[in-house]
Amino acid sequence: MAVIALMEREFVQKRKLLTGEEFLHGVGLGQILGSFAVNAAFFIGYRLFGTVGGMLSASVFLIPSLALVIALSHFYFLYHSIPALQGAVAGLGPVVIALILDASWSFGRQVLRSPTAVCIAGAALVAGALKTNAVWVILAAGTVGLLLPNVRRSHPNSPSGPSTGTLPALHIPAIIGPLSLLGSTAITFLKMGLVFFGGGFVLVPVLHHRLVTQLGWLNPREFLDGVAISNLTPGPIAVLATFAGYHVAGVAGALVATAALLAPAMGLMWLMSGQYERYRGDPRVQRFLAGVNPAVTGLILSAAVLLEGSAIGSWRGWILCGVALLLLRKLRWHPAFVLAVGSVAGYAGVLP
């Protein structure tokens, strides 16, 4: 959700390339299958530059996390230890909560304009705090929206649709290693990608059952360490597949596992993004989305509720969170600088 907050700040508030309503629709659609942060990146790119833009946005969004996980995986399987980054990472927790609260405030001002919308957002907040699958929350909210009166049609300032174009020919370099092993890796993670509903930590038990219990590709200790390493990156928990793929077949396995896991979600997001402009003006779709918008706002806020205990943990953490929120909302600091402040505070031992 912190990444979603960064996207909203960059593309809606700063660059004004999308309206807040459009962005919320993309986040809502992205909740259905796979990593919703990756899906949101695809949606933004598709809205601006079509299919090529969507694929490029999602790929570039993943590159930093993939590179970091591959590097950490190399050292882990070489020395069987995790680099000591916990201090600096601990300082990021309160800033992440501040980012989520900042995004919730920004969204809330746009969509919570009626008692019904407030009630939907409140119900979604409670459901999210109770760890209800986000897909069911969004579907329920959309169903409530269908029962609402006709909503006023919006006229976004963003581009009316994606630019057209065809994908350039892809030249895949030869991959050194047993192709059968890479094929097995791809099929395994593709199957898991087809049931990757709800995003986030929903994937963890699915991967554990398949990789540890059934296939034995990782032992329980390695799996837990893989979860920890994936949490040290700025990307989605789905990069746990990168860790497992690296263990099976090196760098090529890491890339294949990640691509296969996310392929079903990217395919679905491509279909929905392509139909979004066509159907968004339909009164029934507008009413459905009118219910989805406040629900997404409530779900974003529920992430702060769920993470507060582990991310803050003390009165010093609350002070850092408050300072970060002040820097973001009042002084309009760029999130990168605020995250740097939190990281330095954590590394310096300010937080217990």
N, C-alpha and C positions, 0 to 999 in steps of 0.2 A: 504493500500500500504506500510505502514511502516513495517508491519509484513512480507510482501513479501520481503522487503529489508533485513530484519533480516534472513529470510530463505535462501536467495541467498548468503548472507555473510557466513552463517554457512555451508551450504551443497555444495556450488559451490566454493567459494573462499578459505575457511579455510580447510574443510575436503575433498574437491574434490571428493565427492561421486556421483555427477551429473555434466555433462557439462552445460555450460551456455545455450546452445541451447536446451538441454532437459528441463531445468528448465523453459525457456520461453514457450516451448510447453505446459508444465503442467499448467502454469499460463493462457495461452490462452484457453486451454480446460476448465479450471475451471471457465471461465467467463460466460459460457452458462447458467447454472442453479444453483441457490443457492449462498452461500457465497464462493467467489473464494479463500479466504485465507484458509478456511477449505478444499476446494477441492484441493488446492495446497499441503496442508499437506498430504492429502490422496494419491495424485499422488506420492509424494516423498517416502512415506512408501511403496506404491505398487511397485515402481520401484526397491526398495532395497530388500523387503521381501514378495512380493506377497500380497494376499488379507488380511492376518492377519496383515501384516505390515501397509497396508493402513488404516484399521480400527483402529489399535492401535495408529497410528500417529494422525489421525483426532480426536480421543477421548481424547488423552493426551493433544493435542493442546487446546481443549475446556475446560479442567478441571479447570484451574485457573479462567477463566471468569465465568464459571458456579458457582463455589464456591463463588466468589465475588458478583455476582448478587443475588444469593440466600441469602447471608448474608445481603446485602443492602436492598433487598426486605423485609426481616424480620423486620428490623428496620424501614423501610419506612411505612409499613402497621401497625406497632405498634405505631409509633409517627407521621406519615404523614409529615415527613421532610427528606431532603436529607443530609447525613453527609457532613460537610464542608471540602470537598477535592479540591475545585476549585483552590485554590492558588497553590498547588503542581502540579495539572494537567495542569494549564496554562503554567507552565514552560516547560512542555513536548512538547508543540506545535512547537516551533522553532526547537527542536531536531528532531521531526518527519519530518519536511520539509527537514532537513539536511539528514536524513536517505533515504528519497525518492530521493533526488538529487544524493546521493552517489550511490544508486542502478541504477538510470538512466544512470549515467556515466559509470558504470561497464557494463551494458547491451549494451549501445551504442557503446562502443569500440569493442564489439564482433560482432554486427549485422549490424551496419551502415557503410558498406564498399563499397557502390555504390551510385550514385546519386538517383537511383530508391528507394533504401531502405531509404535514407534520406527523400525523398519526401513522402513516405508512413508514416514514423514516424511523419513528420510534419503535415500531414493531420490528423493522429490519435490524435496528440496533440491538434489540433484545435477542432476536433470533441469532444474529451473528455472534453475540457474546456467549450464547449457549452452544456455539459451534455447529449450528444447523447448516447443512449444505447450501451454499450460495445459489445454486441452480434452482432449488425449490423456493427459496426466498424471492428470487427475481420472478419466477413464473407466477407465484402467488400474488406478488405486487402488480404484475402486468394484468392478471385476471381482474383484480380490483379496479385497475385503471380502465378496463373495458366497460365497467359498469358506470364510469363517470360520464358526465355530460361531455359534449363535443368540446375539445380544447382548441384554443386559438392557434392558428397555424403560424409558425415562426418563419422568419426570413433571415437566415444566417448570413453573416458577412463573409463567411469562408467561401472558397471555390465551390461551384455548384456540383462538381463531380470530378472524378479522377480523369486524368489525361489518358488518352489511349496509346497503345503501343504494344509491341510484341517483345517477348523475352529474347535477348541475344542468345546465340548458340553457346552452350556450356562446354568447356573443354576440361574434362576431369583428368587430372594427372594420374599416372599409374601409381597405385598404392602398393607399397612393398609389404608383403605379409600374406599368410594363407587366406585366399578369398573365401574359402568355406567358413572359416572362423568369423570373418567379417559379415558374411551372409547370415550366419546363425545369430550374431549380435544384432544385426539389423532387424531380423524377424522377431526376436525376443522383445526388443524395445518397441517395435511397431505395434505388437499386440498389447503391450501395456499402455501405449499412447491412446489406443482405442477405448480404454476404460478410465482415462485420466480425467474423470469428472470432478469438479469442485476446486481444482487447483491446489497449490500450496502443499501442506503436510498430508493431504489426502493421499498423495503419491507414496509417502514413506512406507506404510504397511504393504502396499501393492509391490513395491520394489523389494522389500524385505522377504515377503513370501516367495517371490520368484527367484531372486538372486541368492538368497541365503538358504532357505528351506528346500526349494526344489532343485536348483541348479548347482548350488554350492560354489558359485563363482567368488563369493566373499564369505568370510566367517563373521560371526556376530560382532566381534570387536572391530574388524575392518569396516563393517557396515556403519556402526555407530560413529567411528571416526570420519567416515565419508559424509555423514550427515553434518558433523561439526565443520568439516572443511567447506561444504557447500554453503554453510551459514556465514563463513568468513568472506564470501564474495558479495558484490552488489547485485547479483542477478537472482533468478528464481531458484527455488529448491530443486527444480528439475535438473540443475547441473549436477545433482547426485548421479544421474545417468552418465555424465562425463567422467566422473571418478570411477564408476564401475567399468565403463567401456575402456578406460585407460588400463585398468588392471588386466582386462581380458586380452586386449590387442593393441596396446600402446596408443600413440597419438591418433592413428587412423581409427582405432576402435572407439576412442573418446568422441571423435567427430561423428562417426557413424551412429553410435548409440544416441547421442543428443539429437541428431537430425531425425532419426527414426522415431524417437519418443514424441517429438513435437510435430511430426508430419501430419498426423490426423487432425490435430487442432488447427494447423495452418491451412489445410485444405478446407475445413469447415469455415474458418474465418474468411477465407477468400470468397467462398460462395455467399456468405452473409454480407460481406462488404460490397460485393458486386450488386446485390439486390437491395441494399440499403437505400440508395438514392431513388430507386424505382418505387419502393413501397412506403417511404417515410411520410409522404403526403396523404396516404390513405387515412381517413378518419379513424378507422379501427386500430390501425397501427399507431397513430398518434395517441389515442387513449391508452393503449397498452404501454407505450413508452412514457406517458405521463405518470403511470404507476411505477414504472421501473426507475425513473430518475431519483425520486426521494428514497427508494429502497437502496440504490447504490450509495447514496449519501450516508444512509444509516449503516450500511455494511462497512464503509470506509471508517466511520467513527468507531464501530465495534472492534476494528483491528487495534485501535489505541487502547481499548478496554482490555483486550486479551493480552496485549504485550506489556501493559504497564508494570505488572509485577516483576517480570524478568528484565525489562529494559531500564527501569528506574531504580527501584529497590531501596531508596533512602531519601532523606530530606535534601541531601546534596544533589541527588539526581533530579529531584523536583525543581530545585533552583536552576540547575543547568537547563532543564526543559523550559522553564519560564523565560530564561534569558534567550534561549534559542528562538522561542516563539516571538519574543519582542523584536529580535533582530530580523526575523523573517517578515512579520506582518507590519510592524511600525517603521522600521528603518530600511526595509526592502533589500536586505542583504541577499546576495546570491547564495543558494543552498550549499554550494561547494565550500564557501568560506565558513558557513555555520557548521557544516560537518567537520571541517578542519579544526574548528575551535573545540568541538566535542572530542575529537580524536586526541588532540593535544592534552585536554583535561584528563582523559582516561589514562593516557600514557604517563602523565605526571603523577598519577595516583590520587587525584582529587576525589575520585569516587571510591568508596570502600569496596 
